[in-house]
Amino acid sequence: MGAAQLRHEGHGQFCSRSCKYAAQRKESRLPRVSEGRVMIHAPNSAMAGKDGYVYRYRLVMAEKIGRPLQPSENVHHVNGDSSDDRPENLMLTTRTVHRIMHAIDHARRRGYDLLTQKRCQMCKQVKLRSEFSSSVERGRRTVNGKCKPCAAAFQRQYRVDHPDRVANSRSRKRKSAEEVRLVRSLAGKIGGVRSGEARRAKRRESHVER
């Protein structure tokens, strides 16, 4: 088979389809590098993905502890070099702890202590955590990303830019407060007490009788 016919069939530099596919299979098993982290082709590993690859540091940690790693377990590089996969440089952590450790290291490189200080998202200044207002998000109390002056300025600008949203939010809060008062009054009537004043009067009467 001539070279022109091979190029016409799309084989390129390979002599046949089987040779081309063999080279592709060999190339697909070579180590990969993703953001400085080395990935190894290990399809028989319990930690491998759909393509059969797994991060080398996870294999090293699994060999160190004698079992495969769980999906919720992360590996932290102590010296910060993600390509240094020596066993003494690896630390087994959870996702939450790993995220906190990286946040602390990031803050230390910027020159402030994350436990007592925070960087404002708007003014980009590092301030004490007491200068940030706290908020409740998904049932958990968190610290706002903006300092108190920046948060107040953001709220003022938001009211100017979105007056319709502010009005709808206030109406929803007003309706919810009215519904709460209605439910409480109905509950008081069912229990034989019509309002808070009646409850207080009942307490005063019981206290006098004593």
N, C-alpha and C positions, 0 to 999 in steps of 0.2 A: 504493500500500500504506500503510495507516494505521499510526500509532505503536503502537497496541495489538497489532496483528498482528506488528509487528517485535519487540516485547518478548516476545510469545508464542513466536516462533521462536528467541529467545535471542540476537538481535543486539545488544541493549542500546542504546548510543548510536550505533551504525553503521546506515547505511541498507540495507546488504546484506552477504551473506557475503563477497563479493569485497573490499568496502571494509574489512571487519573483518580479513580475512587479510592485506591489503596493509599495514594499520597494524601488525599483529603482526610482519610481516617487517621493516618499517622499524625497529620497536622492538628486534628481535633483533639488529640490526646496530649499535646504539648502543654506545659504549664502556662498559665495566664497571669497577668498582673493587672489588678484593679485598684486604683488609687493607692498604689504602693504596697498593696497586700497581695501575696502570691496565692494563686489557686491551683490545686493539684487535681488531676483527673483520677478519681477513685470511685468508680461506679458501684463497687461492692460495699462501700462504707454506708452505715446507717445515717450519716449526716450529709450525704451527697444530695445535690439538687436534681432537677429533672435532666439536666445536661450531663450529670455524672461528676461535676466538679464540687470541690469543697475547699474552704480556706485552709492553708497549711497550718496556721497557728491553732486551729481547732483540732486538726489531726494530732499535733504535738501535745496539746493539752489532754486529749482523750487517751493518748498513750501514757501520759504522766500520771493520770488518776486511775487508769485501768478500766474505763468504761466510756461509751459514747456520750457526747454532750447533749443535753436537752435543748430544744429550740429556745426556751426562756433563759438559758445560760449564755453569758457573754464572756469573752476573754479580753483582758486589759493588758496592754503593753506598758510595763513599768517605766521604761526610759522614754516613752513617747514615740519611738520609731516603729511604725507599723510593719516594716519589713524585717525586723529583728525578732525571729521566732524561736529564740533559744528558750529552753524550758525554764531557766531561772529568770527570764524576763517576762514571763507570762503569769497572769493572776486570774483565777476563775471568779467571776462576779455574776450578779443578776443584771437585768437590763436597767432597772432603776438606779442601782448603785453605780453602774458603769456610766450612765448619763450624768450623775452627780459628780463623779470623779473627773470627768472631762470638763464639766462646767467649772469646777474648782481650779483645775489646771489652766483653763482659758482665762479665768479672772486673775490668777497669779501672774500669768504672762503680761497681762495688762496693768499690773501693779496695784491691785486692791484685793481685799479679803472678802470672799463671797459670803461668808457667814455673818459679817457685820455690815457690809456695804453692798450697794447695788448701783448699776449703771442705768441711768434714765434713757428710755428709748427715744425721747424727743430732743432734749437738750444735750444728751450724750455726756453728761457730767456724772462723776462718781460721788454718791452721797450715802449717808447712813440710812439703814433700813427704816429707822423711825421716821424719816422724811417721806416715806411712801405710804399711801393708804392701802389698807387690806380690803379684799373683796372675796366673795364666796362664789366659786365656780364649780358646778356639778357636785355640790354638796361638800366641797373642800375649801377651806380658807386659804387663800393665796395672797401674795403681795402684788400689787398693781405694778405694771411695767413702767408707768410714768410717775414722776415725783408729784407731790401735791400741787405745786404751782402749775406745772405743765398739764396735769389732769384737769384742773379747773379751767385753764385756757382752752383745752381741747373740748370740754363740755360746752363752754360758751360759744365756741365756733361751730360746734355741732348743732346747737339750737338755732343759730343763724342760718346755717346751710340747709337744715332739714326741719323746718317748722312743722310740716305735716306729720312726720314720724314722731316728733315730740308730743304733738297733740294726741295722736292715736295711743301712744304709750300712756299718757296721763289718763285718758278716758278708760283704757283697760284697767289701770290700777284703781281708778275710782269705782268701776263696776265690780271688780273683785273685792274691794273693801266693803261695798254695799252688800254683796252676797255673803261675806263673812258675818257681817252684823245681822243679816236676816237669819242665817243658820243658827247663830248664837241665841237670838231672841226666841226662835222656835224651840230650840233645845231647852231654854229656860222655862218656857210655858209648859212643855211636856213634863218637866221635872217639878212643876209647881212653883217656880220662881220666874217672874216675868222679866226682870231686868237686874242690872248690877246694883241699883239702888235698893231694890227689894232684898237682895242678898245681904247687903251691908246692914239694912234695918234688922233683918233676922239675926245676924250675928250680934248686933247691939242688944237685942232683946234677950238672947241667950246669955250674954255676958252679965246683964243686969240681974237675971234670975239667979246666977251663981253668987 
